[in-house]
Structures are given as structure tokens and as C-alpha cells.
Amino acid sequence: MEINERILHYLDKNVKVNTLQIASEFNEDHQIIVGAVKSLEALEMVTSEAVKSSRWELTEEGKLVADKGSHEAVLYRSIPDAGIAQAELMKTVPNAKVGFSKAMSSGWILIDKSGGAPLVKKKVSNIVDTVYDHLNEIKKGIDILSESVRNEYKKRKLLQEVVLKSFMLSKGPQFATTIKKLETDLTSDMLASGSWKSLEFKPYNFDALGQAPESGHLHPLLKIRSEFREIFLEMGFKEMPTNMYVESSFWNFDALFQPQQHPARDAHDTFFVSDPPTSSNFPMEYLEKVKQVHSQGGYGSQGYRYDWKIEEAQKNLLRTHTTAVSARMLYQLAQQKEFTPQKYFSIDKVFRNESLDATHLAEFHQVEGVVAARGLGLAHLLGVLDAFFRRLGFDTLQFKPAYNPYTEPSMEIFAFHTGLARWIEIGNSGVFRPEMLAPMGLPRDVAVIAWGLSLERPAMIKYGLDNIRALVGPRVDLQMVYNNPICRLDK
């Protein structure tokens, strides 16, 4: 007789029965019984109600104690009548550290320091190993321990609570002791012969989830990027082209009014390209204005007063920020016959010669927003930042003055993260300097506000990662990619 029918016969003789009882009676694995019950439930032959129960079992260490005695008792019995050096006792007796502590607190042993080296001696002539007795009772299925004693043994990792999930069965509306084979498909032969009229069909289970289709899964960074992009587009921003990973020093540094002796232009901070090592295709009229504002000043600025060299500007590198892309876009905007306000954004990779650690990579993403219009100032920057970061789920912002070569004023952005319960730096921002904008040809009353942040840091916060190398690189857990849901930054 199949196990399904054995269950039905057993249930026929009992009003209600637990699946654990059936498993014990049939000498079968409980999961096999549960699988058979689910099959009978689909036929409406039985109904089930989930039941949770728990029992206490010995751990592996608990089994050892139940066999040989508690650690304190074993240590006590290892002490000769004349005593033993403490150092020797701790080396020779297994689990001596725990046993010594418990034996001392129980008043079974003492330390004699009168002879120089400490000797451990018996303080009492006989002991009762209560732990051994208790665990053997549990082993026999007798549980008469108080909650405090049970918790003490659990703390010592001698006992563990095992939660058992089972089902209480009762007869269903279609109960019978034999299983009638139900048809699962309506075939063309049944329709042609009319036999379907006398056949019984298995009911559809509309609650079944079905088998999930195999598919790829988006990396958390792509989910975060998609959410950022959607926010920018909803705010009316246009996406900038960011497919030029290799830039010249001119667009990456010089066009941004960053001096050629700046530390960021050293090899220990920037990856310079060896092939091809230089670029020469620059708008020469604009390049001359950039050279002049660096070396002599202009537009109300005295500049940096140094000998600007085109050889430095020609050096190719892996871009260190997407602000180089913003510089190109603003230059193109300045070439229009009539200026029109614009809002730009970009999300793409940048490269810096960083030492790798839990929060730094040599390759990461920068999220950048740029707004160009007449009459913009610090108040407009604060308002746009507030609207932008509210959409990201940061309701409370703080700003700290900072320095950037190409923005004045400049501000670091901090937000209070409720999950971490502390303030975190989430970006940098500022108003682009006239020394950067005026050489491009933008009207003098046009101002540009901008801000940027990393993509990885919000992703780490959102997905609870404390090491950036768990997000990018060979240490990424693919199960983490599979399990994490669609990103909602405001949730």
C-alpha cells in the first residue's frame, strides 16, 4: 500500500492525528509524510492545520557531558589528594578553563599559594554532578528542569531548543480510504468520444505560485543607477554622453581651473595613459583663454601666476571625475548663438589611483548634476539639492564649507541616515567659478550650480554592506545579487 493510502487508513481510525505521530508510527521521515499530506490536500481528501512545538535536545558537547560527566566534575576527579600545579592541571584536563571556573564557583576546589607555585586542591571530599544527572534525564526524554537551569545549560551550549513544525490532520470533504485517479488534462479524444462527461478531473490549484522562470538578475549597482536616472529625468534633466573614459588633462583639469601643480595631477593620484600619451585636438581660441586665466588671471581674478605649459594639458589620462564631461557640455552650450538654460546629469565610471580598502576602489561611479541659468546662486543650489535628496529618501541635510578649485562657494553634503543613526557625507557641491565659465564664452550673468556623489556609497547603505569589495569585484556574493529586491531609495 502506498504511503498516501496508509495515511488515509490511519486517519479513518482517528478523528485527528499529528504528522509527527504518523511519522513515528510508520517509521518514516517526517518530510516524506508532509509531502504525502500536501498531495492529499490537493485532492481535498484531508485538511491540515500547522502546529508548532519545541523540545530540548543535547548538543554535541552536551552528549559528551552526559557520557563522561560535567567539565567541572572531570576536573575535580583529575586532582590528586596532594593537589596539582595549576599550570599542569590546565594543560592536561580537557575543557579545563570552563571546568576550573565552575568548580571554583561551586566551592569544590581551592588554590593553595603557600608553597610558591599555586597548587589546586580539593576543598570537599565528595561532589554530586548535578549537570550530569540533569542531562541524562533530558537524554531519556524526561524534562523536569526549571527555566533558569535550562537557560543556564543553553548558555553553556549543553542544551539546544529544537522547534518542530508539524500538521494536525482531519478528514477533508472528499475523504476516502482509496485514492481515485483523477484526470489532469482534457484531451481531444475525450471531447470527440464524449467520455469527459463521466470522468472526474483534478481541481485547479489557483493558489500555486508556479515555477519561477529562469532569468538574469540585476546587480545592486544597476538597480541604484536606474533609480538615480529616473529621479534626474523626472526633474527635467538631460543625460550627458559619458563614453569617453580617456580624457586629456586639458578637459579633466585645466578647463576646470585646476592648476597644473595641483597634487591631484600627480601619478600617485591619477592613471596616465601611455598609448597614446598625448592629445592635440583642442579648440585653440578657448585653450588660449584658459592659459591666460591660469597664468595671468582675468574676469576679476588674478589667476595662479605660474608658467602654464601646453605639454601638461596634452597628457592623456583615465578621467578622474565626470566633471570633465560637464566642462565639454558647458563649452558646447556657450557656442550657441542664444543661451538657453539647461539641466544636465551623468552617471558613469571614473578612475583614481587609490589604495584599495573597505571604502575605496580605483574604479567607481560618479553621479553628477549640473544646472546652468541666469541669476543662479547659493540659495538655488540649496533648493535643488533639497528636492533631489528628498527623492533619494534623505529628509534632513547639513552642509559644510569645503574647497574645490572650480567652485566657489563649495559645500560638502551630509545627511542623517536613520538606518545607521548618524550623519554621513553623501556628496560635494558648489557654484562654478567665473574663471572656469567665462573663458568658455558663457554670458557673465549665467551661473552654473553642480553637485556630485558616488553610486557605490548609497548602494552599500541601501543593501547593508560594510565593505565595498562585497559590491564590486571577485568577492561579490552572487546569491546577494539574486536575493536583493528592486531598489527603492525612499523606502
LUMVO-169508 format. One line per field, with one value per residue (C-alpha): residue number from 1; x, y, z; chain. Coordinates in nm, 2 decimals. Example, Ala and Ser with C-alpha at 12.3 -4.5 7.8 and 13.67 -1.06 7.14 Angstrom:
resi = [1, 2]
east = [1.23, 1.37]
north = [-0.45, -0.11]
up = [0.78, 0.71]
chain = [A, A]
***
This chain:
resi = [1, 2, 3, 4, 5, 6, 7, 8, 9, 10, 11, 12, 13, 14, 15, 16, 17, 18, 19, 20, 21, 22, 23, 24, 25, 26, 27, 28, 29, 30, 31, 32, 33, 34, 35, 36, 37, 38, 39, 40, 41, 42, 43, 44, 45, 46, 47, 48, 49, 50, 51, 52, 53, 54, 55, 56, 57, 58, 59, 60, 61, 62, 63, 64, 65, 66, 67, 68, 69, 70, 71, 72, 73, 74, 75, 76, 77, 78, 79, 80, 81, 82, 83, 84, 85, 86, 87, 88, 89, 90, 91, 92, 93, 94, 95, 96, 97, 98, 99, 100, 101, 102, 103, 104, 105, 106, 107, 108, 109, 110, 111, 112, 113, 114, 115, 116, 117, 118, 119, 120, 121, 122, 123, 124, 125, 126, 127, 128, 129, 130, 131, 132, 133, 134, 135, 136, 137, 138, 139, 140, 141, 142, 143, 144, 145, 146, 147, 148, 149, 150, 151, 152, 153, 154, 155, 156, 157, 158, 159, 160, 161, 162, 163, 164, 165, 166, 167, 168, 169, 170, 171, 172, 173, 174, 175, 176, 177, 178, 179, 180, 181, 182, 183, 184, 185, 186, 187, 188, 189, 190, 191, 192, 193, 194, 195, 196, 197, 198, 199, 200, 201, 202, 203, 204, 205, 206, 207, 208, 209, 210, 211, 212, 213, 214, 215, 216, 217, 218, 219, 220, 221, 222, 223, 224, 225, 226, 227, 228, 229, 230, 231, 232, 233, 234, 235, 236, 237, 238, 239, 240, 241, 242, 243, 244, 245, 246, 247, 248, 249, 250, 251, 252, 253, 254, 255, 256, 257, 258, 259, 260, 261, 262, 263, 264, 265, 266, 267, 268, 269, 270, 271, 272, 273, 274, 275, 276, 277, 278, 279, 280, 281, 282, 283, 284, 285, 286, 287, 288, 289, 290, 291, 292, 293, 294, 295, 296, 297, 298, 299, 300, 301, 302, 303, 304, 305, 306, 307, 308, 309, 310, 311, 312, 313, 314, 315, 316, 317, 318, 319, 320, 321, 322, 323, 324, 325, 326, 327, 328, 329, 330, 331, 332, 333, 334, 335, 336, 337, 338, 339, 340, 341, 342, 343, 344, 345, 346, 347, 348, 349, 350, 351, 352, 353, 354, 355, 356, 357, 358, 359, 360, 361, 362, 363, 364, 365, 366, 367, 368, 369, 370, 371, 372, 373, 374, 375, 376, 377, 378, 379, 380, 381, 382, 383, 384, 385, 386, 387, 388, 389, 390, 391, 392, 393, 394, 395, 396, 397, 398, 399, 400, 401, 402, 403, 404, 405, 406, 407, 408, 409, 410, 411, 412, 413, 414, 415, 416, 417, 418, 419, 420, 421, 422, 423, 424, 425, 426, 427, 428, 429, 430, 431, 432, 433, 434, 435, 436, 437, 438, 439, 440, 441, 442, 443, 444, 445, 446, 447, 448, 449, 450, 451, 452, 453, 454, 455, 456, 457, 458, 459, 460, 461, 462, 463, 464, 465, 466, 467, 468, 469, 470, 471, 472, 473, 474, 475, 476, 477, 478, 479, 480, 481, 482, 483, 484, 485, 486, 487, 488, 489, 490, 491]
east = [0.00, 0.13, 0.21, -0.08, -0.34, -0.17, -0.23, -0.59, -0.65, -0.48, -0.69, -1.00, -0.95, -0.87, -1.06, -0.74, -0.38, -0.05, 0.20, 0.48, 0.27, 0.22, 0.59, 0.67, 0.40, 0.51, 0.89, 0.92, 1.09, 0.86, 0.92, 0.80, 0.48, 0.43, 0.48, 0.22, -0.02, 0.02, -0.07, -0.38, -0.48, -0.48, -0.74, -0.94, -0.92, -0.76, -0.73, -0.43, -0.36, 0.00, 0.13, 0.45, 0.61, 0.95, 1.17, 1.51, 1.79, 2.16, 2.42, 2.73, 2.91, 2.60, 2.62, 2.99, 2.89, 2.61, 2.86, 3.17, 3.04, 3.05, 3.37, 3.39, 3.34, 3.61, 3.85, 3.77, 3.84, 4.17, 4.31, 4.52, 4.48, 4.81, 4.70, 4.84, 5.01, 4.75, 4.95, 4.98, 4.61, 4.51, 4.72, 4.62, 4.25, 4.01, 3.79, 3.99, 3.91, 3.53, 3.57, 3.80, 3.57, 3.26, 3.44, 3.56, 3.22, 3.07, 3.32, 3.47, 3.83, 4.07, 4.41, 4.70, 4.97, 5.16, 5.43, 5.53, 5.37, 4.99, 4.85, 4.49, 4.35, 4.01, 3.81, 3.54, 3.57, 3.27, 3.07, 2.73, 2.75, 2.41, 2.48, 2.55, 2.23, 2.01, 2.15, 2.09, 1.73, 1.69, 1.86, 1.59, 1.31, 1.24, 1.24, 1.18, 1.43, 1.33, 1.35, 1.65, 1.85, 1.76, 1.87, 2.20, 2.27, 2.17, 2.42, 2.68, 2.59, 2.49, 2.13, 1.95, 1.59, 1.45, 1.14, 0.92, 0.68, 0.40, 0.04, -0.28, -0.48, -0.85, -1.08, -1.15, -1.47, -1.36, -1.22, -1.20, -0.97, -0.88, -0.74, -0.93, -0.72, -0.83, -0.77, -0.54, -0.58, -0.88, -0.78, -0.92, -1.01, -1.22, -1.41, -1.46, -1.59, -1.78, -1.61, -1.52, -1.88, -1.83, -1.47, -1.35, -1.09, -0.83, -0.93, -0.70, -0.49, -0.52, -0.30, 0.00, 0.28, 0.41, 0.78, 0.97, 1.12, 1.50, 1.63, 1.92, 1.93, 2.04, 2.34, 2.26, 2.46, 2.24, 1.93, 2.06, 2.17, 1.83, 1.66, 1.90, 1.85, 1.47, 1.49, 1.70, 1.47, 1.16, 1.33, 1.38, 1.75, 1.92, 2.17, 2.52, 2.73, 2.99, 3.15, 3.50, 3.69, 4.02, 4.04, 4.31, 4.44, 4.31, 3.94, 3.99, 4.19, 4.28, 3.93, 3.81, 4.06, 4.27, 4.64, 4.90, 5.09, 4.78, 4.85, 4.56, 4.76, 5.04, 5.09, 5.01, 4.65, 4.58, 4.62, 4.81, 4.78, 5.10, 4.95, 4.86, 5.03, 4.90, 4.61, 4.63, 4.28, 4.17, 3.96, 4.27, 4.09, 3.94, 4.27, 4.44, 4.18, 4.23, 4.61, 4.57, 4.33, 4.57, 4.89, 4.78, 4.43, 4.12, 3.75, 3.81, 4.07, 4.45, 4.48, 4.75, 5.05, 5.26, 5.40, 5.12, 5.25, 5.05, 5.26, 5.09, 4.75, 4.81, 4.87, 4.61, 4.46, 4.17, 3.92, 3.92, 3.57, 3.27, 3.30, 3.53, 3.22, 3.03, 3.31, 3.27, 2.89, 2.91, 3.16, 2.92, 2.64, 2.85, 2.88, 2.51, 2.41, 2.15, 2.19, 1.92, 1.91, 2.00, 2.00, 2.24, 2.32, 2.56, 2.62, 2.93, 3.28, 3.57, 3.92, 4.17, 4.49, 4.35, 4.47, 4.20, 4.03, 3.68, 3.55, 3.78, 3.82, 4.04, 3.73, 3.40, 3.09, 3.02, 2.67, 2.67, 2.40, 2.46, 2.22, 2.31, 2.08, 2.09, 2.09, 2.16, 2.32, 2.38, 2.01, 1.91, 2.18, 2.04, 1.68, 1.77, 1.98, 1.69, 1.45, 1.69, 1.79, 1.44, 1.36, 1.65, 1.50, 1.72, 1.49, 1.74, 2.06, 2.36, 2.62, 2.98, 3.21, 3.47, 3.73, 3.73, 3.95, 3.65, 3.36, 3.31, 3.13, 3.18, 2.99, 3.01, 2.67, 2.58, 2.25, 2.11, 2.07, 1.80, 1.92, 2.27, 2.15, 2.43, 2.53, 2.71, 2.88, 2.68, 2.83, 3.00, 2.86, 2.92, 2.88, 3.13, 3.38, 3.38, 3.75, 3.60, 3.29, 3.39, 3.67, 3.41, 3.21, 2.91, 2.74, 2.87, 2.53, 2.50, 2.58, 2.62, 2.55, 2.66, 2.68, 2.82, 2.82, 2.93, 2.70, 2.86, 2.81, 2.43, 2.43, 2.63, 2.39, 2.08, 2.19, 2.36, 2.72, 3.01, 3.28, 3.28, 3.46, 3.15, 2.97, 3.23, 3.50, 3.56, 3.43, 3.07, 2.82, 2.60, 2.33, 2.32, 2.26, 1.99, 1.81, 1.80, 1.48, 1.42, 1.58, 1.36, 1.58, 1.29, 1.19]
north = [0.00, 0.34, 0.59, 0.82, 0.54, 0.43, 0.78, 0.77, 0.43, 0.56, 0.88, 0.67, 0.52, 0.85, 1.18, 1.39, 1.29, 1.47, 1.42, 1.36, 1.08, 0.93, 0.95, 0.77, 0.51, 0.44, 0.47, 0.72, 1.06, 1.34, 1.53, 1.23, 1.23, 1.61, 1.56, 1.30, 1.51, 1.80, 1.57, 1.45, 1.81, 1.90, 1.62, 1.77, 1.43, 1.57, 1.92, 2.02, 2.28, 2.39, 2.32, 2.43, 2.25, 2.25, 2.02, 2.04, 1.82, 1.77, 1.94, 1.75, 1.90, 1.81, 1.45, 1.44, 1.57, 1.31, 1.04, 1.14, 1.39, 1.77, 1.96, 2.07, 1.71, 1.58, 1.84, 1.77, 1.40, 1.47, 1.64, 1.40, 1.42, 1.61, 1.87, 1.96, 2.26, 2.49, 2.52, 2.14, 2.09, 2.34, 2.17, 1.81, 1.83, 1.88, 2.19, 2.29, 2.66, 2.61, 2.33, 2.53, 2.83, 2.62, 2.41, 2.72, 2.88, 2.55, 2.55, 2.21, 2.33, 2.58, 2.73, 2.70, 2.96, 2.89, 2.68, 2.92, 2.79, 2.78, 2.43, 2.33, 2.11, 1.95, 2.16, 1.89, 1.51, 1.43, 1.60, 1.55, 1.60, 1.76, 1.87, 1.51, 1.39, 1.66, 1.59, 1.22, 1.29, 1.50, 1.22, 0.98, 1.23, 1.35, 1.72, 1.85, 2.13, 2.48, 2.76, 2.92, 2.59, 2.52, 2.86, 2.82, 2.49, 2.66, 2.94, 2.68, 2.52, 2.19, 2.22, 2.35, 2.41, 2.24, 2.38, 2.12, 2.21, 1.96, 1.94, 1.83, 1.63, 1.58, 1.43, 1.65, 1.69, 1.42, 1.18, 0.82, 0.53, 0.47, 0.73, 0.76, 0.86, 1.20, 1.32, 1.62, 1.71, 1.75, 1.58, 1.59, 1.22, 1.29, 1.56, 1.35, 1.04, 1.24, 1.04, 1.36, 1.37, 1.07, 1.14, 1.33, 1.59, 1.71, 2.06, 2.35, 2.49, 2.87, 2.94, 2.77, 3.01, 2.80, 2.75, 3.08, 3.13, 3.12, 3.47, 3.70, 3.94, 4.30, 4.39, 4.62, 4.90, 4.88, 4.90, 5.21, 5.36, 5.31, 5.48, 5.78, 5.81, 5.81, 6.08, 6.31, 6.25, 6.33, 6.66, 6.76, 6.68, 6.57, 6.29, 6.38, 6.14, 5.98, 5.72, 5.88, 5.71, 5.85, 6.23, 6.49, 6.67, 6.99, 6.89, 6.69, 6.96, 7.28, 7.36, 7.33, 7.60, 7.33, 7.44, 7.22, 7.19, 7.06, 6.73, 6.55, 6.57, 6.35, 5.99, 5.86, 6.01, 5.97, 5.70, 5.85, 5.67, 5.56, 5.49, 5.74, 5.96, 6.29, 6.47, 6.78, 6.84, 7.14, 7.45, 7.68, 8.01, 7.86, 7.70, 8.04, 8.19, 7.90, 7.95, 8.33, 8.29, 8.03, 8.23, 8.59, 8.60, 8.77, 8.81, 8.97, 8.70, 8.72, 8.36, 8.13, 8.33, 8.04, 7.94, 7.73, 7.46, 7.30, 6.98, 6.92, 6.99, 6.74, 6.44, 6.17, 6.00, 5.80, 6.06, 6.12, 6.27, 6.31, 6.69, 6.67, 6.58, 6.87, 7.10, 6.98, 7.02, 7.37, 7.47, 7.34, 7.53, 7.85, 7.82, 7.86, 8.19, 8.25, 8.10, 7.87, 7.74, 7.37, 7.09, 6.80, 6.48, 6.19, 5.85, 5.67, 5.54, 5.74, 5.62, 5.72, 5.57, 5.48, 5.23, 4.96, 4.92, 4.87, 5.20, 5.28, 5.14, 5.25, 5.24, 5.37, 5.56, 5.93, 6.08, 6.44, 6.71, 7.04, 7.34, 7.64, 7.95, 8.33, 8.46, 8.13, 8.14, 7.95, 7.96, 7.79, 7.53, 7.45, 7.43, 7.19, 6.98, 6.96, 6.85, 6.60, 6.43, 6.42, 6.19, 5.98, 5.94, 6.19, 6.43, 6.62, 6.77, 6.96, 7.15, 7.21, 7.46, 7.30, 7.38, 7.29, 7.46, 7.51, 7.60, 7.89, 7.86, 7.49, 7.26, 6.91, 6.75, 6.54, 6.36, 6.19, 5.82, 5.67, 5.32, 5.40, 5.66, 5.90, 6.17, 6.06, 6.25, 6.19, 6.43, 6.76, 7.07, 7.43, 7.72, 7.70, 7.98, 8.27, 8.17, 7.84, 7.96, 8.30, 8.16, 7.92, 8.22, 8.19, 8.53, 8.68, 8.67, 8.30, 8.09, 7.71, 7.51, 7.15, 6.85, 6.50, 6.19, 5.83, 5.55, 5.28, 5.45, 5.47, 5.12, 5.00, 5.18, 5.06, 4.69, 4.68, 4.62, 4.73, 4.66, 4.79, 4.48, 4.28, 4.50, 4.51, 4.26, 3.88, 3.88, 3.96, 3.71, 3.61, 3.49, 3.85, 3.97, 3.71, 3.78, 4.16, 4.32, 4.61, 4.93, 5.20, 5.46, 5.63, 5.30]
up = [0.00, -0.09, 0.19, 0.08, 0.13, 0.46, 0.59, 0.48, 0.66, 0.97, 0.97, 0.91, 1.26, 1.43, 1.43, 1.43, 1.41, 1.40, 1.12, 1.38, 1.53, 1.18, 1.10, 1.43, 1.37, 1.01, 1.09, 0.81, 0.77, 0.87, 0.55, 0.34, 0.54, 0.49, 0.11, 0.10, 0.30, 0.06, -0.22, -0.04, 0.04, -0.33, -0.37, -0.08, 0.09, 0.41, 0.57, 0.78, 1.04, 1.11, 1.46, 1.62, 1.91, 2.07, 2.27, 2.43, 2.30, 2.39, 2.18, 2.09, 2.39, 2.60, 2.48, 2.59, 2.94, 2.96, 2.88, 3.08, 3.33, 3.35, 3.28, 3.65, 3.77, 3.53, 3.65, 4.02, 3.97, 3.80, 4.11, 4.33, 4.71, 4.75, 4.49, 4.15, 4.00, 3.84, 3.51, 3.48, 3.55, 3.29, 3.03, 3.10, 3.16, 2.86, 2.88, 3.19, 3.17, 3.19, 3.44, 3.67, 3.67, 3.75, 4.02, 4.19, 4.19, 4.32, 4.61, 4.51, 4.48, 4.62, 4.53, 4.78, 4.73, 5.05, 4.88, 4.60, 4.28, 4.30, 4.38, 4.31, 4.58, 4.66, 4.90, 4.96, 4.98, 4.76, 4.49, 4.33, 3.95, 3.90, 3.55, 3.45, 3.62, 3.45, 3.10, 3.13, 3.23, 2.91, 2.71, 2.84, 2.74, 3.10, 3.12, 3.47, 3.47, 3.58, 3.32, 3.49, 3.49, 3.13, 3.02, 3.21, 3.02, 2.70, 2.77, 2.83, 2.49, 2.65, 2.55, 2.24, 2.17, 1.86, 1.71, 1.54, 1.27, 1.20, 1.09, 1.26, 1.00, 0.98, 0.71, 0.41, 0.21, -0.04, 0.22, 0.13, 0.21, -0.15, -0.39, -0.72, -1.01, -1.14, -1.49, -1.52, -1.89, -2.11, -2.44, -2.79, -2.77, -2.46, -2.64, -2.95, -2.77, -2.50, -2.23, -2.04, -1.92, -1.69, -1.58, -1.27, -1.31, -1.06, -0.94, -1.04, -0.76, -0.82, -0.52, -0.66, -0.75, -1.03, -1.12, -1.14, -1.49, -1.52, -1.58, -1.51, -1.21, -1.20, -0.98, -0.69, -0.86, -1.17, -0.96, -0.78, -1.11, -1.26, -0.96, -0.98, -1.35, -1.31, -1.05, -1.27, -1.57, -1.36, -1.26, -1.62, -1.66, -1.98, -1.98, -2.09, -2.31, -2.09, -2.32, -2.32, -2.04, -2.17, -2.14, -2.19, -1.89, -2.05, -2.02, -1.69, -1.51, -1.70, -1.82, -1.46, -1.34, -1.16, -1.16, -1.32, -1.00, -0.81, -0.62, -0.79, -1.12, -0.98, -1.09, -0.74, -0.77, -1.14, -1.40, -1.70, -2.04, -2.22, -2.56, -2.69, -2.43, -2.55, -2.73, -2.96, -3.08, -2.88, -2.96, -2.97, -2.90, -2.59, -2.49, -2.51, -2.28, -2.03, -2.04, -1.98, -1.68, -1.53, -1.58, -1.57, -1.44, -1.58, -1.53, -1.19, -1.08, -1.06, -1.16, -1.02, -1.16, -1.30, -1.63, -1.79, -2.02, -2.30, -2.26, -1.93, -2.08, -2.36, -2.13, -2.16, -1.86, -1.73, -1.62, -1.25, -1.25, -1.48, -1.43, -1.74, -1.93, -1.77, -1.89, -2.25, -2.24, -2.10, -2.37, -2.63, -2.46, -2.48, -2.86, -2.91, -3.07, -2.80, -2.45, -2.32, -1.96, -1.93, -1.67, -1.73, -1.54, -1.58, -1.41, -1.51, -1.42, -1.31, -1.22, -0.94, -0.83, -0.48, -0.23, -0.21, 0.13, 0.27, 0.13, -0.17, -0.52, -0.80, -1.03, -0.92, -1.03, -1.00, -1.01, -1.13, -1.17, -1.34, -1.38, -1.60, -1.59, -1.54, -1.18, -1.00, -0.66, -0.34, -0.24, -0.57, -0.51, -0.17, -0.30, -0.59, -0.35, -0.10, -0.38, -0.52, -0.20, -0.07, -0.36, -0.25, 0.09, 0.28, 0.45, 0.67, 0.52, 0.66, 0.46, 0.55, 0.37, 0.15, -0.11, -0.48, -0.74, -0.98, -0.74, -0.50, -0.27, -0.22, 0.02, 0.14, 0.18, 0.49, 0.55, 0.86, 0.78, 1.01, 0.95, 1.07, 1.32, 1.23, 0.99, 0.67, 0.39, 0.07, -0.18, -0.28, -0.44, -0.54, -0.78, -1.08, -1.07, -1.33, -1.41, -1.54, -1.72, -1.87, -2.10, -2.25, -2.37, -2.15, -2.07, -1.75, -1.58, -1.63, -1.33, -1.30, -0.99, -0.96, -0.73, -0.73, -0.52, -0.56, -0.67, -0.45, -0.11, -0.14, -0.27, 0.04, 0.27, 0.09, 0.09, 0.43, 0.30, 0.51, 0.26, -0.10, -0.22, -0.14, -0.40, -0.68, -0.78, -0.73, -0.37, -0.48, -0.35, -0.64, -0.40, -0.27, -0.63, -0.67, -0.34, -0.32, -0.44, -0.67, -0.53, -0.37, -0.22, -0.03, 0.14]
chain = [A, A, A, A, A, A, A, A, A, A, A, A, A, A, A, A, A, A, A, A, A, A, A, A, A, A, A, A, A, A, A, A, A, A, A, A, A, A, A, A, A, A, A, A, A, A, A, A, A, A, A, A, A, A, A, A, A, A, A, A, A, A, A, A, A, A, A, A, A, A, A, A, A, A, A, A, A, A, A, A, A, A, A, A, A, A, A, A, A, A, A, A, A, A, A, A, A, A, A, A, A, A, A, A, A, A, A, A, A, A, A, A, A, A, A, A, A, A, A, A, A, A, A, A, A, A, A, A, A, A, A, A, A, A, A, A, A, A, A, A, A, A, A, A, A, A, A, A, A, A, A, A, A, A, A, A, A, A, A, A, A, A, A, A, A, A, A, A, A, A, A, A, A, A, A, A, A, A, A, A, A, A, A, A, A, A, A, A, A, A, A, A, A, A, A, A, A, A, A, A, A, A, A, A, A, A, A, A, A, A, A, A, A, A, A, A, A, A, A, A, A, A, A, A, A, A, A, A, A, A, A, A, A, A, A, A, A, A, A, A, A, A, A, A, A, A, A, A, A, A, A, A, A, A, A, A, A, A, A, A, A, A, A, A, A, A, A, A, A, A, A, A, A, A, A, A, A, A, A, A, A, A, A, A, A, A, A, A, A, A, A, A, A, A, A, A, A, A, A, A, A, A, A, A, A, A, A, A, A, A, A, A, A, A, A, A, A, A, A, A, A, A, A, A, A, A, A, A, A, A, A, A, A, A, A, A, A, A, A, A, A, A, A, A, A, A, A, A, A, A, A, A, A, A, A, A, A, A, A, A, A, A, A, A, A, A, A, A, A, A, A, A, A, A, A, A, A, A, A, A, A, A, A, A, A, A, A, A, A, A, A, A, A, A, A, A, A, A, A, A, A, A, A, A, A, A, A, A, A, A, A, A, A, A, A, A, A, A, A, A, A, A, A, A, A, A, A, A, A, A, A, A, A, A, A, A, A, A, A, A, A, A, A, A, A, A, A, A, A, A, A, A, A, A, A, A, A, A, A, A, A, A, A, A, A, A, A, A, A, A, A, A, A, A, A, A, A, A, A, A, A, A, A, A, A, A, A, A, A, A, A]
***
